[in-house]
Structures are given as C-alpha cells and as structure tokens.
Amino acid sequence: MGFASSTSNQCAILILLFSVILLTSRSADASIHIYDRDPVKEVGTAYLLSGGSEGVAASPDSRSYIRFENITFWRSKEVADQHPNMAYSSGLVQVIIFEAADRDNIGGSAYGGQKSICCTSDLAKLEGCKEGEVIRSSSPADNNWPAVVNVHFRGKMLSTHMKKNKEVNIKRTGMYNLFFITCDPKLKGMRVTGRTVWKNPDGYLPGRMAPLMKFYVFMSIGYAILSLIWFFQYGRHWNDVLLLQHCITSVIALGLLEMTFWYLDYAYFNNTGTRPVGITTWVVTIGAIRKTVSRLLILSVAMGYGVVRPTLGGLTTKVLLLGITYFLASELLNITEYVGIVNDIAGRARVFLVLPVAFLDAFLILWIFTSLSKTLEQLQAKRSSIKLDIYRKFSNALAVTVIASVVWIGYEVYFKATDPFNERWQSAWIITAFWDILAFALLCVICYLWAPSQSSQRYAYSDGKGDEMDNEETESLCRETPKVISLVKQDRKDDIETSDPEEETEEGKRE
C-alpha cells in the first residue's frame, strides 16, 4: 500500500510504458487465423484440424464472410511418391464450414453405433454417401449448408492450394466452425499453412467480443465520473486525507486505465483484425494489479488497518505474500484467456487456471469476514459509534457482493453447462461484464463510506480516550435535548465543586 501516495507519478509511468510497448510490439492474429504448418489430428476415421470457431452476425446492410488466403496443404515425399505423375486426384482434402445448429448434419453412424465423420463402406450403403469423403446432409434452412470445398492433390505434388482468396459468404447469424478434414489414411501426417479472415458486419471482432467494445465505453465513462467526483473531494481536503483514501485513489486510477485500454484494444482489434500483444499484455496486467490491490485494500479495511490498529503488525508479511500469489495467478489466467486468443471458445487451459484464482478468492472472502467480525467487536467494545456505523454498512455491502457473486457463479455454470456448443454466444458477453459492474459498484460504496472530508481524521486510528470523546460527541450531536440537560448538570456540578472551599473558609471564620 505504500505506493498509493504517489498515484499520479505511477500513472504517468504506466502511460509512458504503454507508449513504448505500442511502438515496439508485434501483433497477434485474432479474427485473422494463422496456420503455420499445423498438423492434422486423428479423430476416429478422420484426420482433421480446427480452423477456428467464431460467432458471425449476418446483416442486410453489410457483408459477412470467411476468406481463405494462401491456404496450402502439405504432405510428405514418401506419400507423394506412391502416386503416378499424371494422377488427377492423389489425395482429397475437404474444407467444412458449418453452423453449430447444423452439427448433426456432419457425420453418421452405422446400425446405431459410434458416429463417424468419414463415409465407410457400410455407411455408403446406408447413408448413400461417397466412400472416403465427409458425410454431409443438407441443413433444413439452406441446402447449400454445411459448406464443403474439395481440394485435391495432383500426381506427386507435395502440396496443393485452395483457390486464391476464396470467400464463403455468411447469410445467417450463428456460431460457425471451420475444419480441414481428410479421410485418406495416407494423409495422416498432412500439415496446413495460410490464414483465414473472419469478417462481421461491424468489423473483425468475433461476435462474442463485439458487445464488449461498447460496454467498455460505458465503463470508462462511469470510472471517469467517479474519478472526477473523488478527485474533487480529494483535492479539497488534501490535508485531511488518510492513507486508506490514498489506496482508494490508486484503485480508481487503475480501474479507469484498465477500462480505457480495454476499449482501445478492442477498437484496434475491430478495425484491423489483429491484436497487438503489447497493449493486450499490459491491459491484463493492469487488471491483475487492480484486482490484487482491491482485494488487499478490502482485507486491510476489514482488519481495521488505520482505524482500529495503526499497523497490520505480524500479518503484513502474510498479506503481502497472499497479494503476490493472487497477482501471479490472476495474471497467468488473463494472459491465457486474452493474449493472442483467436477463437470464441475458451480452451481447456483456462479451466485449470481458473481453479487457483477461485481458491484464493474463497480464502480471501473467509479471511475478510473473519477479520471484519473481530473489528466490529472491537468497535462495539470501544463504543465508537461513527466507525461502527461505517463498518456495519461496509459489512452489509460486502455481504450483498458475496451473495451476488455466488448466485452469478451458479448462473454461469448453468449457462455453460446448457450451452456446450456456444449457440448463445450473443449474450455470453454478459458473463464477463457482470464482474466489472459488480467491482465498480462495490468501489462506489467504499468511496461513499470513506469519502475525503474535513472530518476524515475522525475515522483514523486513535487511542481509547479518543474513542470515548468521539462517542460522547456523537451522542451529543444525535441527541440535542439530553445535551442541554447534561450541560446544565455539568454546570451545577462545577458550581458545587467551586463553592465548597469558600463555604469551608466562611465556616472556619465563624468558628
């Protein structure tokens, strides 16, 4: 937390670093899918390579398409030499594009057995398919779908090419999948080079990500408004600002930077079809720092740092160690999920990387509420009404946040379990957006409770006497009538105390 007091300097350094990264970084392909001698994998009787999976929206005002650029299929010399020089077709490769809703139109099964992608001799008799090719049945919505493009190897050629810049127009909104498939066992070592370009009506952003670009505009505006209000109060009461409020300032600044650069990242991605590794890496790093600082800030507040205790004492090392661990886990997860990601479907690696972050979050929640309970007990024992009222509101806000998080996690699990093929991709952006909205809402509550003011120092740590005076002052402000009575009683008491010596002197003279 020591860096919080120099937030403006750090922001300037971050912006400078971003500028350097933007000038020096290379780009990672996103909606432009690159194949760099990628090998096919054996799946049943087929050998295939996934070329991408994205939500594509159809629009009457603009064209959506998948374009193939320099797609080349390579085979080994040993396989090529097995065919005559003049052979018209010495190996077939099929490019299949289908919507998730039409997935059952690819493949078939003989006698109710395991489904096969390629047509076998038995399936040729039952399905009427052509042996050695992919089984395809027409979609009820469009006879031309799923789309199939056949590419043949010629003679002893080591490679074959797709038609230059061939485009497949998308006329129906859906989650589209692209596969390069061969049913020829001799081509099991085949590799693919080239690239495909996926274009939506509004740009190159994958369909699931497109709504997030607009969402980050609104989030940036929200953080900007919060920043203006907070920094206005921050500047007015600079002399009374607490260390805790410096930390809140750093979280607001990090949040504003994160949302702004997320928008810039998505806008660049949408306009060019490529995603710069530098800016994406930095924006996920800022996000990981913000999440870490936010959690440590809430934990420190729950422990009563700066309010009930002047320091964290022996817990400082443990808190810092937890923060470093959480940052590394969150950073690794974000890099895996966002940097260089091509498809609209999350990979298996993300599932495993989510577990450490989820475990750390659960541990933090348990530690926060345990510490918060002890802090409330201390404030009740010291009868510090102002601080106790703030902490009760803070604990209520945390409780609502945790309940909302648990409910949303349950919904997210349900959402993904009931949509294994990502057919509801158009509303999937809400899953990501909710966590940013929830974090922003909790930050607004914290800003409201600990807003800079002339009486900020009253929230700070003080000894027992200070707390008793704070309690007496609070009671006097809240109850005006008892205040007058107490003052009258106090005056009478003072009169009695001051008159006692005089009366004693007079009595002595009389005697």
N, C-alpha and C positions, 0 to 999 in steps of 0.2 A: 504493500500500500504506500510505500514511501515515494513512489513515482507520481502519485496523484497531484501533488502540489505543483508540479511542472508540466501540466497537461498541454498548455499552448505550445511549449517548446517541442514536446514529443509529437504533437500533431504536425508541426512544420517538418520534423524529421521524416515522419511517415509519408507525407506528401512528396518530399524530395526523393525518397526511396522508390515510391511508385513511379515517379517520372523517369528515373533511371531504368527501372525494370521495363517500362513500356517502350523505351528506346532500344533496349538491348535484347529483349526476349524474342524467342521464336514463337510460332503459332502452332497450336494443336488442332487437328481437324475434328470438327464436331458434326454438323449436318453434312459435311463432306466426309464420306467414309473412305479411308485409305486401306488398301490391301497390299501388303509388302511381302510377296511370296508366302502368303498364308496357306497352310496345308489343310486339306480336307480331313474330316474325321469319320470313322466308320460308325454308322448307326443302323443296325440291322443289316439289311441287304443293300443299303445305300451308302454313298460316301459324299458327305456334304460339308459346306462351310456357310455359316450365317453371315450374310452381308449387311445386316442391320435390321432394326425394328424401331419404327417411329410412328407417332400419331400424325396423320396428314389430313388437313381440312380441305374440302372442296368448296369452291366459290364460283358463282357465275361471272363475277367481275374480274377475276384473276385466275391464272392457270397454276395448277399444282402438278408436279411431275417428279419422277425419278429418272435421272440422266446417268447413263453409263459412259465413262470416259477412260479410254485406253485399257479396257478390261482384257487381260490376256491370261490364258490357261496354259500351264507348263506341265510337261510330262518328262519322264526320264528317257535317255537314249536307248536303254535296253528295251523299254516298252515300244518305242517308236520303230525300232529295227525289226519288230515282229510282224510288221505290216508291209505289203508291197508298195512300191513307189507311187503307183497310179491309183491307189485305193481312194474312192470318193469320200468314204467315211471310215476312218480307222479309230473312232472313239467319239462318243456323244456326251456332251455336257449340256445340262438344261438349267436355265435360269428361271426360277419360280418366284413370282410375286403374288402374295395373297393377303387378304384382309383376315384379321383374327376371327371374325364371324364365319369365314369360309374355311376354317382349318380342317373341318371334317371332309372337305372336298378334295383333300390331298391324301393319297394312300388308300389302302383297302385291306381286307382280311379274307382269307380262305376258310370256309366252314366255321366261321366264328372264332378263329384263332387270333394270334397276335397280329396287330396291324402292321402292314408292310408299306413302305414308301414306294418301292420299285415293283414293277409288274413281273411276277414269276409265271412259270408255265401253267400252274394251277389257277392263278388269278386271271391269266389271259383267257382261259375257258369260261370262268365265272363272271368276270367283270367286263370282258370284251376289250381289255386294254392291250397295248402292244408290248410284248415281252422286251425287257431291257430298258424301258422308259418309266418315267414317273407316272403313277396313277393319278389322273386328274378327272374330276367330274365338274360340270359347269355349275356356277352359282345361280340360284333361283332369281337373283336380282339382275344378273348380267351374264349372258352366255360366254362373253369373252374373258371372264374371270373364273378362277385364278389365271393370271397371265403367264404364259410359258414361252421362252425364247430358246430355240435349239441352236447350239454351236457345235460344229463338227471338226475334229482333227482330220487333216488331209495327208494321205500317204505316210511318209516317215518324218513329217514335220514335228519338231519338238514343241511347237507352240501353235496356238490358234487364237484369233481375236474376235471379239464381238464387233458388230457394226459400229463405226465411229460415231460417238456422241448420240447413240440411240436413246430415245426418250420414251418412257411409258407414262401416259397421262393418267392422273388420278381424278376420277369423276364422282367419287363417293367418299364422304368423310369416314375415317376409320383408322384402326391401328394396323399398319401394314408391315409385313415381314418379307424379307428378301433372302433367298437361299440359292447357292450354287451347288447343283447336285449332279452326280454321275452314278449310273447303275452298273458301270463296267468295272469288274474287279481288277482289271489291268491298270486302271487309272487311280488306284487307291493312294498312290503317292503324289497325286496331282497338287499343284500349287497355283495360287491366284495372285495376280498383280493388277494395279489400276485403282480407280476410285469411282464412287457413285455420289451424285449430288441430289439431295432431297430438298425440294422447294415447296414451302407453304405459300398461301396467297399473300401473307403479310411479310414474308422474309424466310430466312433459313433456320429460324429457331424450331426445334422439334415441338410438336403440338402440345406436349405436356408442359413444356417450359414457357411457351408463348405468353400465357396469362401472368406469369410471374414478373415479366418485364414491367407491365402496368402496375402490378402490386407493389413493386419496389419504388415506383414513383410516389405512390401514396404514403408508403412507409417513410421515405426520405422527407416528404413534406411534414409528416407527423413528428419526426425527430427534429426537424428544423424549427417547428413551432415550439416544441418542448425546450429546445436549446435557447431560443430567444427569451422565453419566459424565465427559465432558470438562470441564464447568464445576466439578465437584467437585475434579478434579485441578488445574484452572486456579486455583481459589481457594486450595488448599492450598499450592501452590508459586508464589504470585504474585511473589515477589521474584526467582525464577529464570526467569521466563517470557521467552522470546525474541520478537523482532519477528515471526519466522516463525509462532510459535504464536498471536500476536495475529491474524494473517491467517487462520489456520485457524479461529479462533473466529468471525470475520466470515462465513466461508463456511458454517459450521454454522448460524449465526443466520439467514442469508439462506435457506438450504435449508428450515429449519423454517417460516419465514414463508411461503415460496412454497408448500409442500405444504399448509399450513393454509388459506391463502386460495384455493388451487385447490379444496379441498373446499367451502369456504363459497360460492364462485362456482357450483359445480355444484349444491349443495344449493338455493340460491336459484333457480337456473335450473329445477331439477326441480319445485319447489313452485309456481312462478308461471308458468312458460312464457316468461318474459322474462329477459334477461341485462343487468345494469347495465354500461354502457360504462365507468364509472369504475373499479369493482373489477377488471374484466377487464383493462383497460389497465394498472393498477398491478401486477396479479399477473404479467403477462407482462413488465413492466419489471423487477420483482424477479428473475424468472427470467433475463432477459438480463444483469442485473448479476451474478447468481451464476455464470452460465456464464463471463462475462468474467473475473471475479476468480479463479475456479477455474483457468482456463487460464493466466492470468498468474502465479498462485501456483506452478503446476507448472513453468512455464518458468523462473521465478526460482530455484526449488529446483534445477532441472536445471543452471542456470548456476553453482550453488554460492553463491548470494547468502546472506550471513550465515554461511556455513560455510567456503568456500574464499576468498571475496573479501568485503570489507566493504561494497562498493557495486557497482552494475552499471556504474558509470563512464559511458563514452560510449554504452552500449547503452540507458540509461534512456529517452532520447527515443524510440528505435525501439520499445521495448517498450510505452511509453505510447501511441504512435501506433497500433500494432497493436491494443492493447486498445480504443481508441476506435472504430477501424474495425470490429472484431468486434462491439462492443456495438450500433452503429448497424445493422449488417447483421442481427444476431440480433433486435433489437427490431422492425425492419421486417417480418421474416419472421413473428414471433409475432403481431404486430398483424394482419397479413393473414390469418393462419390461424385466429385465435381471436376477435378483437373483431368482434361483430356478425354472425358466421357463422351461417347458417341451415341449410344442408344437411349431410348426412352425407358428401358427396363433395367433396374438395378441388378448388379452382379451378385454372385454368391459371397464374394469377399466382404461386401458391405454388411451382410447378415452377421458374420463373425465379428466384425469390428464394432458393431452396434452394442454387443454384449458388454465389453469393458466400460463403455460410456454409461450404459444403463445401470450397471452395478455401482459405479461411482456416484451417479445421481441418487440412487436409492440410499447409499451410505451417507451422502451429504444431507439428504432430507431427514434421515434419522438423527444425525448429529445436530442439525439445526433445531429441530423441535425439542430435543433433549436439553440443549443449551438454553433455548428460549423459555422452557418451563422453569429452569433454575433462576434465570434472570428475573422472571415475573415474581417468583417467590422472594427474591432479594429486595425488589422494589416494594412489594407489599410489606415486608418486614420493616423497611425504612420509611414507610408511609410517604413515598414520593409520588404525589398524585399526578403531576404533569407527565412525568416519564412513564408512569404506569399506564396512563390513558393512551399514550402514543404506542407503547409496546403491545397493548391489547389490540389496538387497531391493526398494528403490523402483523400480529399473530393471526388475526382473522383473515387478513389479505393473503397471507401465506397458506392458510388452510384452504381457502377458496381456490388458490392457484394449484395446490397439490390435487385437490378433488377434480378440478377441471382437467389436469394432466392425466390422471388415472382413467377418467372417462374417455378422454380423447385417444389414449393408447389402446383402450379396448375397441373403440370405433376403428382405429387404424388397422388393428389386427383383423377385425371383421371385414373391413374394406378390401384388404389384400387377399384374405382367405377366400372371399366370394368373387374375386376378380383375378384369377390366376393368369389370364391372358391379356390383362390391361385393356379391356374393352371400355372401361370407364375412365380413360386417360384424360378426357376433357375436364373432369372435376378432381383429378389427382393432385393438382397444384394446391388445393386447399389443405392437404395434409402437411405440406411444408409451411404454408403461410400461417397456419394456426399458431405454431410455436413462436414465430416472430411477433405475432399480435399479442400473445399471452405474456411474453417477456417485456414488451413495450408497456402493456397495461400495468404489470407489477412495478416497473420502473416509475411510471407516473404516480402510483400510490406512494412509493418511497419518497419521490420528490415532493409530494404534497405534505407528507408527515414530517420530513426534515428539511423543509424549505428554508433558505437563509433569511434571517430576520434580526431585529435588534436584540431579541431575547434568545438568540441561538446558544449563547453560553450557558443558559439555564439547563440545556439538555446535556451539557458536558459533565464529565466525572467530577464529583466533589465529595468531601468527607461527610461524616454523619451530621455535623452541625448544619452544613449547607443544605442537606436534605430536609432537616427539621424546619429550617427557616423557609424553604421552598414550599413545604406542606402548609405551614401557617399562613404564608402569603396567598396560597391557592385558596385556602378555606375562606380567608378574608375577602378575596375578590369574588368568590362564588356566593357568599352569604353576607349581604350588606347589613342587615339588621343585627345579627349576632356580633358583627364587627363594632357597631356603635356601643352595644352593651358591654362588650369586652373592653373597649377603650374607657368607658365610664368606670367599670370595675377597677381597671388598672390605675386610673387617676385617683380613685378613692384609696386604693391600697398605698399609692405613693404618698398621699396626704397623711395617712395614718403613720407611715414609716417616718416621714419628715417631722411630724409633730411630736413624736414620742420623746426625743431628747429635750425639747423645750418644756414639755409638761413635767418631766422629771426634775429639771432645774428649778422651775417655779415651786414645786412641792418641797424641794430642799430648802429654798429661801424661807418658805412659810414655817418650816420646822425650826 
